[in-house]
Amino acid sequence: MKVRSITCFFDPSSPAGARQPARLAEFVQTASARFQQAGYEVETVRLATTPFPLQLKSMQKQAAVELAQSMEEQAAACNFTYLSLGPAMPLAPASYELIPAMLTATQNTFFSGIIAAPLGGISMPAVHACGRVIADSASLEPNGFANLRFTALANVPAGVPFFPASYHKGGRPAFALALEAADLVEAAFKAEGELLPALEHLRVSLNEHAAALERVAAELTANQHISYIGLDFSPAPFPQPGCSLAGGMEAAGVSIGKSGAVAAAALLTQVLDEGKWKKTGFNGMMLPVLEDAVLAQRSSQGVLSIQDLLLYSAVCGTGLDTVPLPGSATADQLSAVLLDVAALSLRLSKPLTARLMPIPGKAAGDPTSFDFAYFANGGVLALNAKPLAAPIASAASIPLSPHRRLPAR
């Protein structure tokens, strides 16, 4: 298991905002050393701000580009690996249109767009806007790679340490840990021959690691002007043998893309729910298609679909992540997919994201050809989507409340 990221959160608009990145850089340098001493490799250190529309005086493209470039330079100067400028917001409709230009002007800066929230329901203008962002961004870099740095957010609160979903709610600077822990799932099922002992093995393992990490976190914040907001123990994979969450699910006796896999996902997320640590972010099944070697392989075999991934999200996955799609995908088709993600998030009262990656020149079934350390190449998934039509397409918003079980009669 590794620490995927120590993610720091701050508000650039606060009175001390200009000084915070340097102060946080000192903190993460100390924090990285302490976690390393405790036996945990730290892969990256990341910086996330309050939503960028709150930092702009006007929704002008040039101002947005200058903000993104300036903040990226500042983060790089402080040795942060990546920066997140947070989400475009329904209350600032023009903010969505700024994202492709900001992506073009930066290299290591991530963005998102809110499509659903508990109070406002599903914002249909935001759903359509995010569909356009994804479609327009597909051609910005070879292989549609710019969409790695954008995701749609449905019911996602501040404080998620996994990018691109990270943003700060404001106030005191804070930090959280994103963990790369898919290997613990595989290890638990390979060590035990029966289901219940394997789940107990995993439960004990997660809690032991969490306790060790939180001891360090408590020491780090004892005399610091920074808050510790928790662990996101979504068992993120890495595309190498032994660190595949899909591989862990299959070690439980199911096949990804086949019946039975939803049950395995539900069992694993139940263990995460029972974890005795301070939780932030998703704490759910993280199944990024191109970051998980087994998922990537199943996508190339044609046995994995977007509908499968949505089903896993329905039992506490984290949404659709690094999903390779045909380059012909239109904004309207992508919006239909985003609407499903938004509806699931609100009815299930859980955070979900959608990081969709149309690949120019590729069709369903074609192999991907990325050269990126965090990706395993797979196959382009079919986009089983039609453009939305009235009345749902023309709605301003769609109110959805969490499902509540009716009392027995």
N, C-alpha and C positions, 0 to 999 in steps of 0.2 A: 504494500500500500504506500502511496505517496500523497503529498499535498500538491494537488494540481495548481492551486493558487492561494497565496495570501492576498486577499482583495481588500483594499482600503477605500473608504467612502468619505467624501468631503463636499462642502458647498463653496464653490469659488466666489460666490457673491457675499459670503459672510465677511465681517470686518477683518478677520485674520486669513481670509481665503487665499490671498496671494502668497502667504508664507507657508500654507499648509503642505503643499507637495514636498517641499524640502524637509519639513519636520516629519512627514509620514515616511519619506525615504530613509531617514535615520531610524525610525521605528522598525520598518520592515527589514532593514539590514540586521538589526539586533534580533528581530523575531526569526528571521531565516536561520541565523546561527543557532538559536535556542532550539528550534524544531529539529535542525540537523543533529544537534547534540543528543536530542531525545530519540534519534533513530529514524527520522522522517525526512526523506529528500523533498526539498521544495523546488518544484519545476519552474514556477513563474511568480512574479509579484505584479499586481495589477492595481489600477487606480480608476475609480468610478466617481462621477460627479452627480449633482442634481440634474434633472432633465434639461437638455440644451435650450429648449424654448424659453425657460425661465432665466437663462443667461443672456439672451438676445434682447436688444432694445427694439429691434424691428425684424420682421421675417423677410429680410432681404438676402438674396443668395450670396452676395459678396461678403456681407457681415458674417453669415454663417460659416463660409469657407475660412475666413480669417480667424474666427473663433476656433474652429477645428484645428487648423494648422498651428495656431499659437499654443493651444492646450497640448497638442501632441508633442510639440517641441519642448514644452515645460516638463511633461511626463518623461520624455526620453532623457532629458538632462538630469533628471532625478533617478534614472536607471529603472523606471518601471517598464516592464515588458510590453504591456498593452494598456490602452486607455478606453474607457467607455464614457461617452457623453450622454448616455441615457436615452429616453424615448421621446419621439414626437408625440403630441398630446391632442386629443379631440378638441380641447378648448383653444388650441392654436392650430386650426386646420391647415394653414399654409406650411406648417413645420414639416409635414410629411414630404412635401415637394422638394425640400432642401436636401434631403438625405443623399440622393445620387451624386450631387455635386460635392458634398462633404466626403463621401466615400472616395471619389476621384481624387480629391485634394490631399488625402491622407493614406498611410500605409498600415498603421497599427492601431487605428481608432475604430471602435465599434459603436453601433447605433441600434435602436429598436423603435417600435411604434406601437402604442397602445391601441388595441381593437376592442377590448371589453374590460369592464370594471364592475364591482358589485353594485355601486350606487347608480351608475349611468347605464348599465346594461351593455348590449352590443351596439357600438357606434358603426352604423353601416357606411357613412362617409369614410371612417377610418379603415374599415375592412377594404373598401374599394381603393383607398389611397395606398395601403400597404401592398395590395396586389400590383398596383402600378409601380411602386418602388422596386419590388422584386423583379418584375418584367423589365423595367428600364435598367436595372443594375446588372442584369445577366450579361450584357455586352460590354461592360466596363473593363473587364479583365479576362484573359484567356480562361477557358473552361468554366466561365460563370463564377469565378472565384470571389468576386466582390461580395456576393451574397453570403459568404462565410461571416461577414461582419455586420449582418443585419438579421434581426428576427422580429416577428410580430408577437406582442405580449397580450395574453388573455388572463385577466385576474391575477397578475403577477405583482406582488408588493415590492417595495424597496428592500434592499439588503440581500439580494441574491448574489452570491459570490461567483457564480458561473457566468461567463460572457456568452452571448451579447446581452443577457438579460439584466445586467447589473446597473443599478442607479441608487442614488442616495436620497433619502426623504428630507434631508436638511438637518440643521442643528449640529450637534457635536460630531466630530470625526469618529469613524468607527472602522472595525475590521471584522472579517469573517473568513472562514476556510472552506475552499472547495476541494473535495477529496477525490482522488483517483483510486477507487477501491473495488473495482470489478473482480480483481484477483481474489479477494476474500470470499466472494460468492462461489467462484470456481473451486477454491480450496476446500470450502466447507462440504460441498457435495461430493468431491472426489475423496475426501477423507472418511466419509460416513456412507454406509451401504443402505441406510434407511432414511425415509423422509424426515421424520420428526427429530431424530438425533442430528441430522444435517442442519435443520433450521435452528436447533438449539446451539449447535456449534457456531453458526453464523451470528446468532444473537449475542453469544458470549464474546466472540471475536470483535464485533462492532463496538460493544460497550467497553471492552478493555482498551481498544485503541482510542475511543472517544475520551475516556477518563484520562489517558496519558496526554492527549492533545490539550484537553481543557485545563490540566494542571499547568502546562506551559503558558496557555493563554491567560490564566489568572495571574501568574507571576509577571507576565509582560505588561498587564494593565494596572498593576498595583500602584505604580507611581507615574502613570502616563495620563495625558489629557486625550485619551482615546477610549472608546467603548468596544468591548468584545460583544458581538451580536449573535455568534453561534457558528455551528458546523452545518454544512450542507453535505450530508452523507449519501446523496444520490451516488450509487456506485458507478462512477464514470469509468469507461473502458479506455484502453490504449491499444492501438493496432499492432499488438505483438502477442505471441503465444502466452496463454495463461492469464490474460487480462481482458477477457471478453465477457461482458454481462450476458450477451446472448449465449455464449458458450457455457456460462454458469447455469442459465435456464435449461439448456439442453442436457447438462450434466444431471439435472433433476429428473430427467426421463421424458422430456417432451421435445418436439421439433418446432423450431421457429417457422412461422408461416402456416402451421398446421393446428388443428384442434388440440387443445390441452395447454397451449402456450399461455393463454390468458390466465388459467388457473395458477401456473407457475409464477406469473407476474404478480398476481394477487397475493400469493403466499410470501413472496419476497418483500413486497411493500408492507405487508403486515408486520414483518420483523422490523422494518425501518420505523414504522409507526410506534412500535414498542420500545424503541431505543431511548436510553436514559442519558440524553445529552441536550444541551441547549440548541434548539433547531432554528435554522433560518433557511430561506430559499425553498427548494423543492422537496428534498428528502424523499424522492420517488425513483421509479425505474428510469434510468437514463439510457436511451437506446438510439444514439446517433448513428445513422446507417453507415456513414463513411468513416467513423472513428472507431468502429468495432469490427474486428476482422471477421467474426462469424456472421454478423449482420451483412457486411459487405459481400461475403461469399453467398449468402442466401439471396441477396438482391441480384447477383449475377446469375444465379440458378433459376431465377424467375419464380421463386416460391414465396416472395415477400411482397406485400402490397401496402399502399397508403392506408387502406382500410384495416389491415392487421395492426399497423402502428397506432391508429386511432383506438382500436380495441384495447391495446395494452395501456394506452393513456387513460382509458375509462376505468381501469382498476389501479390508478395512481402511477401511471407513467408521467413523463414530463412534457409530452407533446411530440411534435414532428421535428426532428433535428438532422441537419446535414442530409437532407433527402434529395438525391439526384433526380432531376425531372427532364423531360424532353425540352429541347431548345425552342420548340414551337409553342410552348405554354403561353397563353395569353393572360393579361392582367385579369380579365373577367373570369377565366377558369381558376386562376390562383385565388381569387377572392372567394370563390365557392368553397375551396378547401379551408381557407381561413375562417369562414363562417362556421363550419363544423367544429373547428378547434375552439372558437369563442363560445359556442353553445355548450360544448362539453364542460368547459372550464366553469361556467356560471351554474349550470345545473348540478355539477358535482362539487362545487365550491372548492376548487383547487386551481393552482397556477399551472398554465400550459403555455408553451411557446410553439412557434412555427418558423423554422429556418429552412426555407425551400430554396433549392439551387437548380434552376433551369440551366442546361448546358448547351450553348449554341452549337448547332450542327449535329446534335445527338438525338436519337429517337429511342423510344422504349425498347429495352433489351440490349442496347449498345453498351459496351464496356466504358467505364470512366478511365481517365488517364491523368490523374493528379500526381504531382511530384511535391508532396507535403508530408512532413514527418508525422503529423497527427492523423493522416488519412490512410485507409486501406482502400484500394480501388475495388469497385463493385460494378453493378449494372444499373442502368437508368430505369427507374420505375415508371410504369404506365400512369398517366394522369387521367383518371376516370372522372372527369369533371366537365360539366357544361356551364356556360355563363348563367348567372342567376337572372330571373325574370320577375316582373311585377306580379304580386304586390311586394314580395319580400325584398327584391332588389332596390325598390324605390323608397323603402322605409328609412326614416331618419335614424331611428334607434329601435332596438328590440329588447324590451324588458324581460329578463329571465331571473327567477329566484331559485335558490337551491331546492333540490328535491327533498321532500319531507315524507317520511313513512306515515301512513295513516294508522291510527290506533286500531287494535284488534276489536272486532265487533262480536 
